[in-house]
Amino acid sequence: MWPPFSVRPSPEHSRPSARSLFSLYSEAWAWMALLILGVGALLRQPAMMALGAFLGTVGVVAWAWNGVILRGVEYRRTLSETRAFVGETVTLTLALTNRKWIPVAWLRLEDSFPEAMKPTGVALSPASQPGRATLTRVTALGPFETVRWSFTLPCHQRGYYFFGPAFLVAGDVFGLFERHGTVSEQTRLIVYPRVEPLEALGFPTKDPFGLRRAPRSLFEDPTRPAGVRPYHPEDPLRRVHWKATARTQALHVRVWEPTETHQVALFLNTATFARYWEGINPEQLERAISVAASIAMHVWEAGHPVGLIANASVPRSDQPVHVPAGRRPDHMRRILEALAAVTGFATTPIERLLAQEAPRLPWGCTLILVTAVVTQPVVTTLLRLQQAGRRVVLVSLDEQWQPDEALRSRIEVYTLEGARGEAAFSVSRG
């Protein structure tokens, strides 16, 4: 159950309604009532005196009503899901509750929505901030009454979306005063990028990125035990298998299955032009992010540690996108959230990021680069990493670039080509 948001009244914004006959002066009703009452008493006109007294009473009642109109009013903004994938729909429910005996004669709700998250069949008005729109609803609330509205939000584009803040305006039944309130709390919706099976993208059915048994026992995976063997003088003590030692009365050490890599580091190039400051190709960026998400999901579901590094920053922060490799149950959620937050602004060239991060990764780690544009500096950096003993995989979405045979003979290359916006690609592998 989502907690309700408290409405904070803004007394300094209380003012006569523009619809009121007395809107030109903040206390015109009081002066008018006193004037009519005074003139009626001076002229000894009972009807005029009664009118002045009536206006004065109405004004006092309206003023007192306005003072408590937003007290006990709660606002609730509920999403059926706080995380969704592209192509799914989410239900948004807005609820206003009046938790007092005094009714709310009229109330206008103005909630701030992301412009990219327009509800189905509902018109939004423009907002002062770019990329935002305003949803407006007008209602009345009786004592302890709740009014709800439900909307369907289609998730067409990945990203972080924030709903709110909301502004409320309420007034008395006579229309003399208004009371303004603010609900500053925001509700977040994360839309993950599209994730597809690698076969649907055109990759071979056999796992192209998983761990492989090595021809030589250069590296061992501590997550894949293979048995025990007698202790050798060069073995470190941390490898001693104490249970087997106690059972056999002789020192034994653990043996793990040899692997060619311990984990996968997925690099994403968010630049879509050779010079990243030239602009952004949104379609190519989304394709690259979707391919990266699909590869990460495939590796994680195969039970291998996978991490994500991108040359972009997290929204509302200057921190880079960097998710260390892991296999925890919530690890894939962290990667998808990071990919959902990726923007098209590249903070550094991808070849520089590769050169900086590669020395910090385990020696047996496989480096997979997903990029929408391939340049000579990128190829040179990958070749240097391969020459240094790294296993490097290049996944290219650059339709204007084709690898030569010399490059194919040294590193693993996948070129994804196809109609724009479609998920069918042909793959060439070195």
Sequence and secondary structure as in RCSB ss.txt:
>XXXX:A:sequence
MWPPFSVRPSPEHSRPSARSLFSLYSEAWAWMALLILGVGALLRQPAMMALGAFLGTVGVVAWAWNGVILRGVEY
RRTLSETRAFVGETVTLTLALTNRKWIPVAWLRLEDSFPEAMKPTGVALSPASQPGRATLTRVTALGPFETVRWS
FTLPCHQRGYYFFGPAFLVAGDVFGLFERHGTVSEQTRLIVYPRVEPLEALGFPTKDPFGLRRAPRSLFEDPTRP
AGVRPYHPEDPLRRVHWKATARTQALHVRVWEPTETHQVALFLNTATFARYWEGINPEQLERAISVAASIAMHVW
EAGHPVGLIANASVPRSDQPVHVPAGRRPDHMRRILEALAAVTGFATTPIERLLAQEAPRLPWGCTLILVTAVVT
QPVVTTLLRLQQAGRRVVLVSLDEQWQPDEALRSRIEVYTLEGARGEAAFSVSRG
>XXXX:A:secstr
    EE EEEEEEEEE TTSTTTTSTTHHHHHHHHHHHHHHHHT HHHHHHHHHHHHHHHHHHHHHHHTTTTEEE
EEEES SEEETT EEEEEEEEEE SSS EEEEEEEEEEETT   TT   EE SSTTEEEEEEEEEE TT EEEEE
EEEE  S EEEEE  EEEEEE TTSSEEEEEEE   EEEEEE     HHHHT  SS SSS    SS SEEEEEEE
EEEEE  TTS GGGB HHHHHHHTS EEEEEEEES S EEEEEE   SSSGGG   HHHHHHHHHHHHHHHHHHH
HTT  EEEEEEEE TTS  EEEEEEE  TTHHHHHHHHHHH  S  SS HHHHHHHHGGGS TT EEEEEES   
HHHHHHHHHHHHTT EEEEEE  TT    HHHHTTSEEEE B STT S  B  B 
